[in-house]
């Protein structure tokens, strides 16, 4: 996902997938400065289906889910 797509998923509270696992929703966007330049790395905080744990994943590896978790 792009940063804009990840933000939309956050606001819509839709399920997302990462590494073959479906997560309930995106609970946060994380912007980190990467290296000495001006590059920004965007990550998403993903809530698991039980609502008890989160995973931090790079935005480009997160996909929109197809059903509610």
N, C-alpha and C positions, 0 to 999 in steps of 0.2 A: 504494500500500500504506500501511497504517497502520504506526506504529512497532512494534506487536506482530506484525503480519504480516511485516514486514521482519526482525524478530528470529527468527521461526520459520523463515524462508527461510535465514537465516544458519546456524542450528543444523542444519537439514536438508540444507544444501549443495545445494539444488535450483537449476536454471537459472532465470534471470529475464530479462525484456525491458525495454529502455529505448530510446525513440526508434526503434522498429522493428528493433533489433538484439538478438539473444539473447546473453546473457553466461553463462559457465560457472557462477558462483555469486556470492553476496554474501560479501565477505571482511572487512567491517567496518561498524559503525554509527557515524555521526558525529553528535554533538549539538552544535549551535552556538547561542549566545544571539543572538537577532535583535533588534537595536535596543536602546533604553533600557529597555524593559519586561521582563516575565518570560517572553516568548514564546520557545520553543525550536524551532529548525528541525532536522529529522531528515533526514539524507542517508545513502545507502548507497555503499560502495565496491564496485564490480563488477569482477570478473576476466574479461578477454576469453577467447574460446575457445582461443586459443593459449597462455594462461597467462603472457603476457609484459607485459601492460599492464592498468592499472586506470582506471576512469572513476568520478568522483564524481557522483551523481545525486540529486535530491530524492526523498524517499520516496514522495510522492504521484504521481510520474510513473513509478515502477517497477511492473512487473506480473510475476506469477509465470509462468514459462515452462511449456511443455507437454511438452518432451522433454529428455533429457540432451544437453548441448552437447558 
